[in-house]
Amino acid sequence: MILPIQNRDNFIKSFLNPISRLAPNCTLTVQDKPAATHDCGGYQMSGQPDAVTEEMSTVVHNNSNIFLKASYQMKRGSSDGCTLCLPDTIKLIKILSCLEEEDFNLEYKENCITYNNGKGSKFKYHLFDDSLALKSPFDFDRIKQIEKWSHFTLTREKNNSILKALPFVTENSKIYLTNEDEKVSAELTDKKLQNVDSYTALIGEDFTGDSIPGELILDVELFRLISTLNFEECKVYINNEFKMLKLDIVIDNCNLTFVSTSFKN
């Protein structure tokens, strides 16, 4: 099976890298890309398959409360889908970074991913057997059933501004999200400890929907992770019933949906 990759840097930085930040290995599913429609919460819902496009996707998490559904759209390489069980995602990133071409074809055969440019450059990357495919740690289809979301816009600049204060606070600090009218504030601290320094910044000014009851307590690693991505702004969705945050980022042909639930007070 041929896997056509366009824009190597985007494939690595916007797809494989965030996956590797949350899990050392993963299972990639390659199948026909469903036509996408959007509900009021911005989540992509499946429609009829696209006849000319395939989707490579996975769901990973960090053994905490951050989940990521990542998908990469590519031209159809063959008529059959496949499952790729990557034993070491970072190792694949390193070998792809050695390639000179921005657009190239990978081939899946005999439980390996191979590359040969016909000019002397080639590699073979061995996969785990399909029987070792990881089960999805989170059912993202359940997100589609949630109808009530509040939302605001987060820019990369605002995200980075809160992270700059990390050296000022404790290493295990969390981010406490609150809102007042249309403004969203993020406080960086750890309220379970005494005499802990804190830093608060305004990160959103277009909050729409039901106000956050109390505060949403989130893992700062989520905001560290998205700081590595090349985006200008993204939509942040909040569901008060499940104390859940959903964050959608689209970069070229990569679609990333992060979900995180609030820590308890």
N, C-alpha and C positions, 0 to 999 in steps of 0.2 A: 504494500500500500504506500502510495506517495503522499507525503505531508508537505505541501507548499508553504514556505515561510516567507512572508514579505516584511521588510523592515526589521532586520535582526535586532537592532538596539531596542526597538519598541517591544518586541517579543520577549527579550530578556528583562528589561527594566520594568515594564508595565504588567507582565504576565508571570514569568517564572520567578522573578525576584521577590515580589510580595508573597508568593506561595512559599518560597523557601524560608522567609522570615517567620512563618507560623509553623511550618512542619518540615523536617529534614527529608521526608519522602512523601510521595503522593501517588494517586491513581488518576490518570488523565483519560477521559472518555472522548472519543472522536465519533461524531455522528452528524447526520443532516442537521443543519441549523434551522430551528423553528422560526417561522415568521413571528416578529415581536410586536406586541401592542403594549400600551401602558395603562395601568389603572390609575386612580387618583393619587395613589401613594408613590407613583413613579417606578414601581417594580415591573420588570419585563415579564410578560406572561406569554406562554407558548401558544402559537397558532399552527397553521399548516406548515410543513417543512418547506424550506427554500431549496429549489431545484439545483442551484449552482454554487451554494455555499455550504461549507461544513463548519462545525463548531467543536473546538477542543476546550473541555471544561473540567473543573474539579471543585471539590469542597474540602477545605482544611480548617484546622483550628489549632490553638496554641496551648492546649491542656488547661486553659483558664476559661475566659468567657468571651473570647474574640473568635468569630467565625467568618470565613471568607468564601464566597462563591466567585470564582474567576473563570472567565470565558474568553477565548480568542477566536475570532472569525477568520477563516481562510478559504481560498478557492477549493472547489472540490478536486480531490486528488485521485479518487477511485470511487467505485460504487458501494464499497463495504466500509462500515465503521470498524473501530477496534478499541481495545483497552490497553493503555500503556502504564505499566506499574513501575514508576521510577524509584530505584533504590536510594538514589542520592541526587536530589534536585540541584544542589550547588555544583556537583561534579559536571552535570550536563551544561549548566551555565558557563562553567570555565572552558569547556571544549568549544561551545558555540562562539564564545568570545574570541577564539583563535581564528575563526573563519574570516576571510577577506571580503566575501560577498555580503551585500545587504539583503538580497533576495536569493533564496536557494531552495532546493528540495531535499528533504530527509526521506528515507525509506524505512518502513517498518516491515521486517521479515524475520522469521525464525527467532522470535522473541528478542530481537535486537533493533536498535535504531542505528541506521548506517548513513554515511555521507560520502560521496565521491564526486568531485568537481571535474573529473576527467583530465585534470592537469597535474596530478600527483598528490593532491591533498585529499585525505580521506580519514574517516574514523569509524569505529564500531563501539556502540554503547550498549551494554547488556542490561536487560530488564529483568525484574522479578517475574516469576510465572504468574499467569492470570489468576490462579487459585489463591494467590496472596493479595489480591486486590483489596484495598482498604474500603470498608463500608463508610458511607457518608456519615459524619458525626452530627449532622444537623439537617433536618428536612426543610429545605428552603421553600418547598411548595406550600408549607403552612403559612408562610409570610403573605402569600397571595390572599389568604382568607381574612387577613386583618384589614379592616376598612378605614379605621379612624387613625389618622396620622396628623400630628403637628409637624411643621417643618420650617427650616431657615437655611440661608445660604452661608456656607463657610468658604472663605478664600484661603488660598495657600499662604498668603501673607499673614492673615490672622492666625492660622494654625501655627506657623513658625514663631509668631510673637509670644505665644504662651510657652512654647518649648524652650525659648531662650532663657526662661527663668528657672529651668530645672537645676542648674548648679546652686541656686539660692535656697532651694527647699531640700527635703529629705529624698534619698534615692528611691524609696518606696512610695512616694507621693501618688495620689490619685487626682483625677480631674472631677470637680463637682460642678455640674451644669445647673444653672437656674435661669429663670427669665422673668422680666418685668415688662409688661406690655409687649412691644415689638423687639426689645433688646434682650440678647442672650449673653450671660456672663459665664466665664470659666474660672474657677478657683483651683489653684494648684497647691495641695497641702495633704496632710493626713490627720483627719479629725479624731482618729482613735488614739492618737498620742498626745501627750501634754507638752505645752511650750514648744510647739512646732511652728516654724515660719510659714507664711503663705503669700501667694501672689495671685491677684485677680485681674483679668483683662476682659474687655468687651470683644466677643468674637462673632456676633451676629446682630443685625439691626432690622431684619425683615421677618421676624417670627410670626407665623400664622397658625391659628388653631388653638386648642385647649392649652392653657398654661401648665407648666410642669409643676405637679404637686410636690412641694418640698424641693428636693434636688435629685439629680441623676448622678450616680457615682460611677465613674468609668476608669478603666485601665488606661494609664497614660501611654502604654505601648501602642494602642490604636492610633494615637495622634503622631507618635514617632514614625510609625509605619507609613502613614499616608504622606508624611513630609518628604519621603524619598521619591514620590511620584511626581511626574511632570503634568500638573493640572493647574488651571487658574482658579477655578471655583467648583464646588460640588454641593449637592443638596443633602441635607441632614434631616432625617425623619425620626420622629419620636412618638412612641405609643405608650401612653400613661398606664393602661391596664396591665401590660406585661413589663413595664419599666424597661423598655427596649429602645435602642438606638439603631437606626439603619442608615448607612451612608453609601451613596451611589457615585461611582467615578467612571467616566468613559474617556478613554485615551485612544484615539484612532480606532483600531479594530479590537481593542481590549475593553472588556466590561467587568468592573469589579464591584461587588456588593458586599460590604462589611456589615455584620450584625454583632451587637454587643449588648449584654444585659447589665443592669445596675447592680453594684455590690450592695449588701445590706449595711445600714447605718451601724 
